[in-house]
Amino acid sequence: MKRVNVLGNFIDLALQKIESWVKYPLYADPNIQRKAEIIHTLANMILLMALATISITPFVFNNTIYGVSITGGVLLFCLLILILNRLGKTGLAAQLFVIVIWAFDTGIVLLSGGMQSDFLVTYITITVMGGLIIGNNAAYNLAGLSTFAFLFLYFLERQGILPEPLISFRPIALILINSVTIFLAAITLVMVILKYQEYFREFTKNEISLSSTNQKLSWEISARKEAETLLRQSEERLRSALMESPYPTMLQTTDGEILLVNTAWTQSSGYSLPEMSTMDDWSDQFYREHREEVEGKISRLESGEETALESYLDLYTKKGDPLSWYLRWTRLPELPDGRRLILTIATDMTSLLSIESALRQSEENYSKYTLVTNDGLWDWDLTNDEVVFDPHYYTMAGYEVDEFPHRLEEFRKRVHPEDVERVFKAAEDHLQGDKESFRVEFRFQKKEGGWLWIMARGKITEQDEFGNPLRFVGTHTDISAQKAIELQLFEHQQHLEQIVEERTKSLNERISEVERLNAALTNILDDYQTANEKLTAVSANLATTYQELESFTSSMSNDLQDATMVDQRISDLLKISLISRKDIHPAEVDTNLIAEKALKSYTSEIENYNIDLDLKDLPACQADPELLELVFHNLIGNAIKFSRNADQPEIKIGAQPAETSDKVVFFIRDNGIGFKMKDQDKVFQTFQSLHKDANSGSGVGLTIANIIIHKHGGQIWAAAEQGTGATFFFELPLPPNSRNLKPEA
């Protein structure tokens, strides 16, 4: 039992080793991985072939000792290459593999007959494999070395100093050598194709990713346009609110552009926006002597020194009537283009100032105030600290008249705690003579508990003989609507800035992603183009290999040529048999499409021989589409074959009426070598060719066309003159609804 377990463990270990040996080695670098995979595949292929060769050495080598030595050396060398590849020495393994294989092949060629060696053609395979494994210019270098080796062998042979053959092969070796060469070349080409298919899949994947990103970007742009639409709608609503405000309002930019002048402003001033479109116009015509003061305040707002400024100004309307305005300038956030907005809101104080003048002349101030203004009025007697409030002072805040006592302390209790110090500081500054008048904004508590925004204005109206103030009179104006507009405008601007910032950030991220994918796509396209160029070179080399092999094989035996000819004849007879037995399925056919499809298969020949092609508009016919295409294909191929050597080859394809109205005659005309009309009966006979040369073909194409046309119940014939060309005609039924066809010019 113990021996069985040991044997089982040994077998499992051996299977694990074999499995790990068969798998590709894995490396992080894709270039190293590519080389490692190619070396692993080709070295194992040669290793297996060497093992197979040892088993049949007596049948391959005339000298068994040499055969075993050579094959054994190949085995050991391949094992060394595979070990180096797995140890991470991929670069060394690649260089050693290619160089030793080339040197080994050179030695075999030198010792097995030189220019007559059966191994001479393997130089081409080594060049292809070496270029694939090492990369860069390895294929060109190996091609150069191989060319030098050819010339050197030729020199030795001409000088008669070529070594006598020490290694000779049996006839079967020729087949094995050629088979191995073709097999290795095919494996190499397949590996190249598979690798570049992988590159193409990656390219397609990236292209899909780029398309998805572009779709997301389109969605972002659409969303941004929608946001801009909502922004415009919001701006229109805000503009409407400003235009309908009862306070004179102007909105301007710091560079002097006037964006809005509302109705209250134009009605009070008499000036309109069309005639006063810039700040310079308003400064010259409206502010006049106050121009420098106004521009200075706007400049301070623009520089960020202040966020809001105010002033009393004596102005004049367009008609010359005096205005006393209290103006407040507020700095708003920046526009997207970097400009600042300045909001100017005015209060017409003309009536209030008239009242102040009246107060100096009469003690009957309360009734006068009530008659001329809707603002709340207050009168502070500084001698006993009592304040008289008029009825509107109470009612604007929701209180009953005289609901709280006429004491300064009652006023203080209803001022917002955050504003108390600022209000009384402003009053103290005026009472001390530091300020010309008393102006301050604050929040005043309503009866139900909310807050009103109040603009308080006042002046000292009485003083004693020493200049000490005795009486302090002023007004309370409810500016809650103005403050709401300012707050709404500020929040709106903040919201717009946030939207623009978020959308810009998102758009920039998308643009960066697109740029990154475009760069990656460009790199992939460059790699793909390089890969195609290498693949073209490999295909060309492989084609050369096949040509060399075909030439070499042809030289072995003329019997093989006879066998090929017989095989071709059998293949042609089989085609004729299949066409003869094939059922036809007539249908209405667009003959133009059939002719164009047949011509497409000859595109390269038409371009290479500069053939002037004249394809007329062909009528529809009743025929089997597949068989009709074969007829066009054979007749066009025949015309190209026998006209391509003309000075200016021409092929014309057209149609003409038949003798009966239910049929149509198609023709294909060339200006080639033609034939004698006495030989026209031979044209459609099987394996008959009127021109015996290498390019004349087997002669079955016209035979097949003849069979197909007769299966359709039609006729086919030819007209020609030797040296001027030939025309082939064939007749087919017209579709039931097509009976009118004009003769071909």
Beta strands, then each sheet from edge to edge (+ up, - down):
strand 1: 249-253
strand 2: 258-261
strand 3: 308-316
strand 4: 322-334
strand 5: 340-348
strand 6: 376-381
strand 7: 386-389
strand 8: 438-445
strand 9: 451-463
strand 10: 469-478
strand 11: 587-589
strand 12: 612-615
strand 13: 621-623
strand 14: 650-657
strand 15: 663-670
strand 16: 716-721
strand 17: 725-733
sheet 1: 2+ 1- 5+ 4- 3+
sheet 2: 7+ 6- 10+ 9- 8+
sheet 3: 11+ 13-
sheet 4: 12+ 14+ 15- 17+ 16-
end
